[in-house]
């Protein structure tokens, strides 16, 4: 072996007729290793004993929302809220503020991450805690799972060949929540290209998606209310590549036959810098732009249908160009709820957004009523006082 011999499982060099063998590890080194292991195990036990016990969440008694204005609502954002106690506390605070309605997002990709396999656990927590607090849930569906879209595409991209798969999810959702969720919104702001998979907006294409979802939902529960639209209020000119005016888009939906495939219209009613009382106009984005959408419904023979505001409100960021002062935001919000109470064709006015699970670190944080740490903002207390009278 080229001057090397093996003895006792070790290799040594031939030297003066003797073989030198590598020494065994000293007992002191092994002792240090064992002591380190014991110390680590002890630290793990200490950490486990010192950690706070898990928060026990109980359902509590059935609650009722006490609100002078039964149309007051908020858009909650519990999609990414992991801890059950935070889900419950959020919904308790909604009830205590005096809002009977919530809009919540239930992403298709979260629930059916593998085709045909549904995980309802988180959605059940949100819906059941909301109902225990006496709240009515409006569910918004969207967010395409990986298996239902091309690789590297965005989660708002749904090819028409996949419409039947979304319809299957709609059927499963309505079946699962029958008797618990009565209002379902199909998609979100499809008149913006980034909400339509960064493709040209397509009212006729959305109408075909709406038709597939509507028929599937009604097979599962004929009484479920399917909401269409949820259009972003925008002044985009005809022919723009990134967006289409919500008014133009809604009319094109009717032109494509949408009237037979929805029960109510979902409206997004942001005020930007305008007060709630500002009259509607074709060239203005304001709260009462909702009335222009209603006029389109009436012109197309849909006067008997209802509408629900599922997003809207004002922002009080100190530097955002479309924001107002905090006191103005409170004033406009209370006035919007009051105006909504007098619109006989409107069932709910759910403004954006009650609370985020974590800070957005952008102007979006200034839409909220409550901080991620559950600290009520002044607008929360003012809405609570309004809702109590």
C-alpha positions in Angstrom: 0.0 0.0 0.0 2.8 2.4 -0.9 4.3 2.4 2.5 1.0 2.4 4.4 -0.4 -0.4 6.4 -3.9 -0.8 8.1 -4.0 -2.0 11.7 -7.0 -2.0 14.0 -9.1 -0.1 11.5 -6.5 2.9 11.5 -3.9 3.8 9.0 -0.4 4.4 10.2 3.1 4.8 8.7 5.7 2.1 8.7 8.4 3.5 10.9 11.4 1.5 12.4 9.4 -1.7 12.2 6.6 -0.2 14.3 3.2 1.2 13.4 2.1 4.6 14.8 -1.6 4.7 15.4 -3.7 7.9 15.6 -4.9 8.4 19.2 -8.5 8.0 20.3 -10.4 11.2 21.0 -9.7 12.3 24.6 -12.4 11.7 27.1 -12.3 15.4 28.1 -13.6 16.3 24.6 -16.4 13.9 24.7 -17.4 15.2 28.1 -17.6 18.7 26.7 -19.8 17.6 23.9 -22.2 15.8 26.3 -22.3 18.8 28.6 -23.1 21.1 25.7 -26.0 18.8 24.7 -27.3 18.8 28.2 -27.0 22.6 28.4 -28.9 23.0 25.1 -31.7 20.7 26.3 -31.9 22.6 29.6 -32.2 25.9 27.7 -35.0 24.5 25.5 -36.9 23.4 28.6 -36.5 26.8 30.3 -37.6 28.5 27.1 -40.7 26.2 26.9 -41.6 26.8 30.5 -41.1 30.6 30.2 -43.1 30.9 27.0 -46.6 32.3 27.5 -49.3 29.6 27.3 -51.4 29.6 24.1 -54.4 31.9 24.3 -57.6 29.9 24.8 -60.2 31.2 22.4 -63.9 30.6 23.3 -66.8 31.3 21.1 -68.9 33.1 23.7 -72.6 33.8 23.6 -74.4 34.8 20.4 -74.2 38.6 19.9 -76.4 41.1 18.2 -75.1 44.3 16.6 -76.9 47.4 17.9 -76.8 50.1 15.2 -79.1 52.9 14.5 -78.1 52.7 10.8 -78.3 49.0 9.7 -76.3 49.7 6.5 -73.0 50.5 8.3 -70.2 48.2 7.3 -66.5 47.8 6.9 -64.1 45.8 4.7 -62.1 43.5 7.0 -58.7 42.1 6.1 -58.5 38.8 8.0 -57.1 36.8 5.0 -53.6 36.8 6.5 -54.5 36.9 10.1 -53.0 33.7 11.6 -54.0 33.8 15.3 -57.6 32.9 16.1 -57.8 35.3 19.1 -57.0 38.2 16.7 -59.7 37.2 14.3 -62.2 37.1 17.2 -61.0 40.4 18.6 -61.2 42.1 15.3 -64.8 41.0 14.7 -65.7 41.9 18.3 -64.5 45.4 17.7 -66.5 45.6 14.5 -69.6 44.7 16.4 -68.8 47.1 19.2 -68.3 49.9 16.7 -71.8 49.3 15.4 -71.3 47.8 12.0 -73.6 44.9 11.1 -71.8 44.2 7.7 -68.3 43.0 6.8 -66.7 42.2 3.5 -64.0 39.6 3.7 -61.6 38.2 1.0 -61.5 34.4 0.6 -58.6 33.7 -1.9 -59.3 30.7 -4.2 -55.6 29.9 -4.1 -55.5 29.6 -0.3 -58.5 27.3 -0.1 -57.8 25.1 -3.2 -54.0 25.1 -3.4 -54.2 21.6 -5.0 -56.9 21.0 -7.5 -59.9 19.4 -6.0 -58.5 19.5 -2.4 -60.1 22.1 -0.2 -58.9 23.5 3.1 -61.7 25.5 4.8 -60.2 25.7 8.2 -59.2 29.4 8.2 -62.3 30.5 6.2 -64.5 28.7 8.7 -62.9 30.5 11.6 -63.6 33.9 10.0 -67.1 33.1 9.0 -68.1 31.4 12.2 -66.6 34.1 14.5 -68.3 36.8 12.4 -71.7 35.1 12.7 -71.2 34.7 16.4 -70.7 38.5 16.6 -73.9 39.0 14.7 -72.3 40.1 11.5 -73.4 39.5 8.0 -70.5 38.3 5.7 -70.1 39.4 2.1 -67.5 37.1 0.6 -65.1 38.3 -2.1 -63.6 35.5 -4.3 -60.5 35.7 -6.5 -56.7 34.9 -6.5 -55.9 32.1 -8.9 -54.0 29.2 -7.5 -50.7 28.1 -9.2 -52.2 25.0 -10.8 -54.8 27.0 -12.6 -52.6 29.6 -14.3 -49.4 29.7 -16.4 -46.1 29.6 -14.7 -44.8 33.0 -13.6 -48.2 34.7 -14.2 -49.8 36.9 -11.6 -52.6 35.7 -9.3 -55.2 37.8 -11.1 -54.6 35.9 -14.4 -57.3 33.5 -15.3 -57.5 32.2 -18.8 -61.0 31.6 -20.2 -60.2 27.9 -20.5 -60.0 27.9 -16.7 -63.4 29.5 -16.1 -65.0 26.1 -15.4 -62.4 25.5 -12.6 -63.4 28.8 -11.0 -67.0 27.8 -11.3 -66.2 24.5 -9.6 -64.7 26.5 -6.7 -67.7 28.8 -6.6 -70.0 25.8 -6.3 -67.8 24.2 -3.6 -67.7 27.6 -1.7 -71.4 28.1 -1.8 -72.1 24.5 -0.9 -69.8 24.6 2.1 -71.1 27.9 3.5 -74.8 27.4 2.7 -76.8 29.1 5.4 -73.7 31.0 6.6 -72.6 33.2 3.7 -75.4 34.6 1.6 -73.5 37.2 -0.5 -70.6 36.4 -2.8 -68.7 38.9 -5.0 -67.2 37.6 -8.2 -63.7 39.0 -8.7 -62.3 42.4 -7.8 -61.9 45.5 -10.0 -61.7 43.7 -13.3 -61.7 47.1 -15.1 -58.0 47.5 -14.1 -55.5 45.6 -16.2 -53.4 44.5 -13.1 -56.6 43.0 -11.6 -57.2 41.2 -14.9 -53.8 39.5 -15.2 -52.1 42.4 -16.8 -54.1 41.9 -19.9 -56.4 44.4 -21.7 -59.6 44.7 -19.7 -62.4 42.8 -21.2 -66.0 43.4 -20.0 -67.4 40.6 -22.2 -64.8 38.2 -20.9 -65.6 39.1 -17.3 -69.3 38.6 -18.1 -68.6 35.1 -19.3 -66.7 34.4 -16.1 -69.7 35.9 -14.2 -72.1 33.6 -16.0 -70.1 30.5 -15.2 -69.8 31.4 -11.6 -73.4 32.4 -11.3 -74.8 29.2 -12.8 -72.5 27.1 -10.5 -73.5 29.0 -7.4 -77.2 28.7 -8.1 -76.9 25.0 -8.5 -75.5 24.8 -5.0 -77.9 27.3 -3.4 -80.6 29.0 -5.4 -81.0 31.6 -2.7 -77.4 32.8 -2.6 -76.9 36.4 -3.8 -74.2 36.8 -6.5 -72.6 40.3 -6.7 -71.1 41.5 -9.9 -68.9 44.5 -10.7 -66.8 45.6 -7.8 -65.4 48.0 -10.3 -62.6 50.5 -9.5 -63.9 54.1 -9.8 -61.7 55.6 -12.5 -61.7 58.3 -15.1 -59.8 56.4 -17.7 -60.5 57.6 -21.2 -62.0 55.3 -23.8 -59.2 53.2 -25.3 -56.8 53.5 -22.4 -54.6 50.4 -22.0 -54.4 50.2 -18.3 -58.0 50.7 -17.2 -61.6 51.4 -18.3 -64.0 53.8 -16.7 -66.3 52.0 -14.3 -69.3 53.5 -16.0 -68.3 52.4 -19.5 -67.3 49.0 -18.2 -70.7 48.4 -16.5 -72.6 49.3 -19.7 -70.4 47.0 -21.7 -71.2 44.2 -19.2 -74.9 44.8 -19.9 -74.2 44.8 -23.6 -72.6 41.4 -23.2 -75.6 40.0 -21.4 -74.6 40.3 -17.8 -78.1 41.2 -16.6 -79.2 37.6 -16.3 -76.2 36.5 -14.3 -76.0 38.6 -11.1 -78.4 39.4 -8.2 -76.9 42.7 -7.0 -74.1 45.2 -8.0 -71.0 45.6 -5.9 -69.9 49.2 -5.9 -66.6 50.8 -4.9 -67.2 54.3 -3.7 -64.0 56.2 -2.8 -64.2 59.9 -2.0 -60.6 60.9 -2.7 -60.5 64.6 -1.7 -64.2 65.3 -2.2 -66.8 65.6 0.6 -69.5 62.9 0.7 -72.1 65.4 -0.4 -70.4 66.5 -3.6 -72.8 65.8 -6.5 -72.0 63.0 -9.0 -70.4 64.0 -12.3 -68.9 62.0 -15.2 -65.5 63.6 -14.7 -65.4 63.2 -10.9 -64.4 60.3 -8.6 -66.4 60.8 -5.4 -68.7 59.0 -3.1 -71.9 59.8 -4.9 -70.5 58.4 -8.2 -72.4 55.4 -7.0 -75.6 57.1 -8.2 -74.3 57.1 -11.8 -73.8 53.3 -11.6 -77.3 53.0 -10.3 -78.6 55.0 -13.2 -76.9 52.6 -15.6 -78.7 49.7 -13.8 -82.0 51.5 -14.2 -81.5 52.3 -17.9 -80.8 48.6 -18.5 -84.0 47.4 -16.8 -82.4 46.5 -13.5 -84.2 48.9 -11.2 -85.5 46.0 -9.1 -82.0 44.8 -8.3 -80.1 45.9 -5.2 -76.6 47.3 -4.8 -74.0 47.1 -2.0 -70.9 49.3 -1.5 -68.2 46.7 -0.8 -65.2 49.2 -0.8 -65.0 52.9 -0.3 -64.1 55.8 2.0 -61.3 58.3 2.6 -57.7 58.4 3.5 -56.0 60.8 5.9 -52.3 60.2 5.0 -50.4 63.5 5.6 -48.7 63.5 2.2 -50.8 61.3 -0.2 -52.2 63.4 -3.0 -55.7 62.0 -2.7 -55.9 62.2 1.1 -57.8 64.6 3.4 -57.2 65.8 6.9 -58.2 63.3 9.7 -61.1 65.5 10.9 -62.3 65.7 7.3 -62.1 62.0 7.0 -64.3 61.5 10.0 -66.8 64.1 8.8 -67.0 62.6 5.3 -67.3 59.0 6.6 -70.2 59.8 8.9 -71.9 61.7 6.1 -71.4 58.8 3.7 -73.1 56.4 6.1 -76.0 58.8 6.5 -76.4 59.3 2.7 -76.3 55.5 2.2 -79.0 55.1 4.8 -81.3 57.1 2.5 -80.5 55.2 -0.7 -83.4 52.8 -0.8 -81.7 50.7 -3.5 -78.6 50.1 -1.3 -78.3 47.3 1.3 -74.9 48.0 2.8 -72.1 50.5 2.9 -68.8 48.6 3.8 -65.9 51.0 3.8 -62.2 50.2 3.5 -60.7 49.0 5.7 -61.2 48.2 9.4 -57.8 46.8 10.3 -54.7 45.2 8.7 -53.0 42.2 10.4 -49.7 44.0 10.0 -48.6 47.5 8.9 -48.6 48.1 5.1 -45.9 50.8 5.7 -47.6 52.8 2.9 -50.4 55.3 2.6 -52.8 52.3 2.8 -52.4 52.3 6.6 -54.3 55.6 6.7 -57.5 54.0 5.4 -57.9 51.9 8.6 -60.2 52.4 11.6 -58.0 50.4 14.0 -54.2 49.8 14.1 -52.7 46.3 13.8 -52.2 46.4 17.6 -56.0 47.0 18.1 -55.7 50.6 19.0 -58.9 52.4 17.9 -58.3 55.5 15.8 -60.5 58.6 16.4 -62.6 57.6 13.5 -63.5 54.4 15.2 -64.9 56.2 18.3 -66.8 58.7 16.1 -68.4 56.0 14.0 -69.3 54.2 17.2 -71.0 57.3 18.6 -72.9 57.8 15.3 -74.0 54.2 15.1 -75.4 54.4 18.7 -77.8 57.2 17.9 
